[in-house]
Every structure is written in C-alpha cells, then in structure tokens.
C-alpha cells in the first residue's frame, strides 16, 4: 500500500470514527487505534498491541519497552507497520522505538508548538543511532481542536525518509459536520 493511499483512506474514513468536536485524549487515541487495527486486519496482517522489545531485538535500552501497535505478515515477526501514538510534546521515546523497527513507521501525534523541521531532526538523530534502515516514517499530526468557525485547523501528514528528508506531504482541512462529528475535507497529497 502506498503512503498516499493510507493518507486518503484515513481522511475519508475519519468521520466514521465518530469523534466529536470536544473529544477526550483517550477517545482520540482509541479511535485512531481502532482504525489502524481494523485496516491491518482487513489487509491480512497479524495485528498486535503492546508488542515488547526483547534482548533478541538487539537494543538494550529498549528491552521491556512496548510498541503501541504492529502489523506483521502471517506467521512472521517481520513488521509491515509499527505505530506509536503520543498526545504530548514528549515524542523522543516514541521516535526511538519506531527507529528500531522495520516496515512503515507511523507516528501519530497532536499539533503542538514545535516546528516540523524539529520532528525531522529528531527522526534523523534517532535513525543515526540505530544504523542503516530503509523504512520511512509516516508522521500524522492531528489538529488539537475541531471547530465550526474559520480558520479550520489542518491535518498534516509527512513522509520522512531515513535521512530525515520529507518525501511527501498531505494536508486536509478539519471541520465539524451538522451532527457534531469531526471530519476532514479537501485532502491533498503531494510527493516531493
């Protein structure tokens, strides 16, 4: 699956998650988990939550830490996707765990007061510690709030390569429908 397809699918399906205009942080988290869990299973992957790093993984500093969600090929520990979700500004630990995995690395986070270049720099730094990797990072930055008033906050998605360079970018406008459910419209992906 292309990352652009993952982006458009997330934007198109988002209203079906039933997130309202004033969601709790846990509502966001579990509804986003639900989406990726369901999608992984529909694509035929074995989906696991809280997969734990062991000594055999080769990262002493991560031993005992857990990845929020993984998709693995059936009867394999080869990840097709690893996902971490963070709703605070403390994303370093999540990036470090993802940098130590293979497959598409998905970091879901809320829009906070940091620059996008800061996220790329953290990813580049973490990847340098783990050695040569070929997998990309897909960063989903959710709006902090949805509102019926303009200007609407945007969903921002970045595809970042192992060098910390942005390879693709997606944006969509968040809005609240008449029934109070949050949605995205005007989704657009661009390969760079």
C-alpha positions as CSV (number, residue, x, y, z in Angstrom):
1,X,0.0,0.0,0.0
2,X,1.3,3.5,-0.9
3,X,1.5,6.0,1.9
4,X,-0.7,8.4,-0.2
5,X,-3.4,5.7,-0.1
6,X,-3.0,5.4,3.6
7,X,-3.4,9.2,3.9
8,X,-6.5,9.4,1.7
9,X,-8.1,6.4,3.4
10,X,-7.5,7.9,6.9
11,X,-9.1,11.2,5.7
12,X,-12.1,9.6,4.1
13,X,-12.8,7.2,6.9
14,X,-12.2,9.6,9.8
15,X,-15.8,10.7,10.1
16,X,-16.8,7.1,10.7
17,X,-14.7,7.1,13.9
18,X,-17.4,9.2,15.5
19,X,-15.0,11.7,17.2
20,X,-17.0,14.7,18.3
21,X,-15.8,18.4,18.5
22,X,-14.6,18.2,22.1
23,X,-13.1,14.7,22.4
24,X,-11.1,13.5,25.3
25,X,-7.5,12.5,24.6
26,X,-8.4,8.8,25.3
27,X,-11.2,9.0,22.7
28,X,-8.8,10.2,20.0
29,X,-6.3,7.5,21.0
30,X,-8.5,4.5,21.0
31,X,-10.5,5.6,17.8
32,X,-7.2,6.0,15.9
33,X,-6.0,2.6,17.2
34,X,-9.3,1.1,16.1
35,X,-8.8,2.5,12.6
36,X,-5.3,1.1,12.2
37,X,-6.3,-2.2,13.9
38,X,-9.2,-2.8,11.5
39,X,-7.2,-1.7,8.4
40,X,-4.3,-4.0,9.3
41,X,-6.7,-7.0,9.8
42,X,-8.6,-6.3,6.5
43,X,-5.2,-6.3,4.7
44,X,-4.4,-9.7,6.1
45,X,-1.8,-8.8,8.7
46,X,-1.5,-10.1,12.2
47,X,-2.1,-7.1,14.4
48,X,-0.6,-6.8,17.8
49,X,-0.8,-4.2,20.5
50,X,1.9,-3.6,23.1
51,X,4.5,-5.8,21.3
52,X,7.5,-5.8,23.7
53,X,11.2,-5.4,22.7
54,X,13.3,-8.3,23.9
55,X,17.1,-8.9,24.2
56,X,16.9,-10.7,20.8
57,X,15.9,-7.4,19.1
58,X,19.4,-6.1,19.8
59,X,18.5,-2.8,21.5
60,X,19.4,-3.0,25.2
61,X,18.0,0.4,26.0
62,X,14.6,-0.6,24.7
63,X,14.3,-4.0,26.4
64,X,10.9,-4.3,28.0
65,X,9.5,-1.2,26.2
66,X,6.4,-1.6,24.1
67,X,5.3,-0.6,20.6
68,X,1.7,0.6,20.6
69,X,0.7,-1.4,17.5
70,X,2.3,-3.6,14.9
71,X,1.2,-5.3,11.7
72,X,3.2,-8.4,10.9
73,X,3.0,-10.8,8.0
74,X,1.2,-14.0,9.0
75,X,3.5,-16.4,10.8
76,X,6.3,-13.9,11.0
77,X,7.8,-11.2,13.2
78,X,8.6,-9.1,10.2
79,X,6.7,-5.9,10.7
80,X,4.9,-4.3,7.8
81,X,3.9,-1.4,10.0
82,X,4.8,-0.1,13.5
83,X,2.7,2.6,15.2
84,X,3.3,4.9,18.1
85,X,0.7,7.4,19.4
86,X,1.6,10.4,21.6
87,X,-0.6,13.2,22.8
88,X,2.1,15.3,24.5
89,X,5.2,17.1,23.2
90,X,7.4,14.2,24.5
91,X,7.9,12.3,21.3
92,X,11.5,11.3,21.7
93,X,10.8,7.9,23.2
94,X,8.2,7.1,20.5
95,X,10.6,8.0,17.7
96,X,13.4,5.9,19.3
97,X,11.2,2.9,19.5
98,X,10.0,3.3,15.9
99,X,13.5,3.9,14.6
100,X,14.4,0.4,16.0
101,X,11.7,-1.3,13.9
102,X,11.3,-2.2,10.2
103,X,8.4,-1.6,8.0
104,X,6.5,1.6,7.7
105,X,6.9,3.6,10.9
106,X,3.8,5.6,11.8
107,X,4.0,8.3,14.4
108,X,0.6,9.8,15.3
109,X,0.7,13.0,17.4
110,X,-1.2,16.2,18.1
111,X,-0.3,19.6,16.8
112,X,1.9,21.2,19.4
113,X,4.0,24.3,19.4
114,X,7.0,22.9,17.6
115,X,8.3,23.2,14.0
116,X,8.0,20.4,11.6
117,X,11.8,20.6,11.0
118,X,12.2,19.7,14.7
119,X,10.3,16.4,14.1
120,X,12.5,15.6,11.1
121,X,15.7,16.4,13.1
122,X,14.6,14.1,16.0
123,X,13.9,11.3,13.5
124,X,17.2,11.8,11.7
125,X,19.1,11.7,15.1
126,X,17.3,8.6,16.3
127,X,17.9,6.8,13.0
128,X,21.6,7.6,13.1
129,X,21.8,5.7,16.4
130,X,20.1,2.6,15.1
131,X,22.2,2.1,12.0
132,X,21.2,1.9,8.3
133,X,17.5,1.5,7.9
134,X,15.4,1.5,4.7
135,X,11.9,2.2,6.2
136,X,10.2,5.5,6.1
137,X,8.4,7.4,8.8
138,X,4.8,8.5,8.2
139,X,4.0,11.3,10.7
140,X,0.3,12.1,11.2
141,X,-0.1,15.4,13.0
142,X,-3.7,15.7,14.2
143,X,-5.4,19.1,14.9
144,X,-5.7,19.9,18.6
145,X,-9.2,21.1,18.2
146,X,-12.0,21.0,15.7
147,X,-14.3,23.9,15.4
148,X,-17.2,25.1,13.3
149,X,-15.6,28.5,12.9
150,X,-12.9,29.6,10.5
151,X,-10.0,29.2,10.2
152,X,-10.2,25.4,10.4
153,X,-7.2,23.5,11.7
154,X,-5.5,21.2,9.4
155,X,-4.4,17.6,9.5
156,X,-0.8,17.4,8.4
157,X,1.0,14.3,7.3
158,X,4.6,13.9,6.4
159,X,6.5,11.0,4.8
160,X,10.1,11.2,6.1
161,X,13.0,9.1,4.8
162,X,15.9,7.6,6.7
163,X,17.9,10.8,6.1
164,X,15.2,12.9,7.8
165,X,14.1,14.4,4.4
166,X,10.5,15.0,3.6
167,X,9.5,12.8,0.6
168,X,5.8,13.5,0.7
169,X,3.2,15.8,2.4
170,X,-0.5,15.6,2.9
171,X,-2.9,18.1,4.2
172,X,-6.7,18.1,4.9
173,X,-9.0,20.6,6.5
174,X,-10.7,19.6,9.7
175,X,-14.4,20.5,10.1
176,X,-17.4,19.6,12.2
177,X,-20.5,18.4,10.5
178,X,-24.0,19.3,11.4
179,X,-24.3,16.3,13.6
180,X,-21.2,17.3,15.6
181,X,-18.9,14.6,14.2
182,X,-15.3,15.6,13.2
183,X,-14.3,15.1,9.6
184,X,-11.6,16.0,7.1
185,X,-12.2,17.6,3.7
186,X,-10.1,18.9,0.8
187,X,-7.5,16.2,1.3
188,X,-4.4,16.5,-0.9
189,X,-1.2,14.5,-1.1
190,X,2.0,15.7,-2.8
191,X,5.1,13.6,-3.5
192,X,8.2,15.8,-3.1
